[in-house]
Amino acid sequence: MNDIDTETLGWELIGWDSDEQAAHVTGLARVEILSIRHLFPGRDDDFLATAVYEVPPALYSAMRSAIPHLEFREGLEYQIGGFRLSG
């Protein structure tokens, strides 16, 4: 595993509209990232924290199975990624 301090990270699933505005944002916890990271085999790190990853519609069902509270809205393009929490 990478030497990433996940205690200082947060994650978001962001749905972008046609005007490139963040129209739908869902915060994700570390345990949720661990449950879906296998769906992103091309990732650069174990915690989806060093890049932003496109979430194609083909992954929506598998992601909802792993994280039931997730919602995907029609007409939005989704990405997932991590960020450093301000401290």
N, C-alpha and C positions, 0 to 999 in steps of 0.2 A: 504494500500500500504506500501511497505517497505520504510525505511528511507534511500534511496539511492539518492545521489546528482547527478542527470543525467546531470547536466551542466559540470561535470568533466569526463564524459564517452563518449566513442566512440564504435561503433559496426562494425563487419565485418562478411560477409558471405565468407567462404573460401572453395574452392574446392581443395581437396588433390589428387595428382596423386598416382600411384602405388609405387613410390619411397618415399612416404610420404613427398613430396615437395608441398608447397603452389603454385599451378599452376594457380589459378584464384581467385582473391580477389576483393570483392566489399564492399566499405564502405557504412554504413547505418546510417541514421539520427534517432534521438529520435522519431520523428513522424512516421517514417517507422516501427520502432520496435513496437510502440503502435498499428499499423495496423495489425501486424502479431502475436503478443504474444499469442492470443487465440488459435493459431495453435499448441502450445506447452503446453498442459494441465499438463504435468508432471514437469513443470518448478519450480525452487526453489524460484523465485522472479518475480516481475511484469515487470522487464525490461530486462530479459535475460542477466543479467550482472554478476551473481555470478558463472556461470558455462558455459561450452561449450555444445551446444545442437546439436545432429545429425539431419540433414535435409534429411529425406528419399525421394526418388523420388515421392512417393505418395503426398507429400506436394508441389512439384514444381509448379503445376498449380495454386493452391490457393495462393501461395506466389507471383507469377507473376500477378495474378488478383489484389492483394493488392498493389504491388510495380512493376509497368509495366516495369521499366528499368532492372529488374533482368534477368540474363542469367544463364542458367545451361548447362555446357558442358558435353558431353557424356564421360564416362570413369572416371569421377571424383567423389569423395565422399565428400559431403558438410557438413559443420558444421557452426553454427552461435554462436556468443558470444560477450560479451562486454569486454572492457578493460579501464583502467584509462588513460586518456589523460595526456601527460607530460605537465607540466606547469611551 
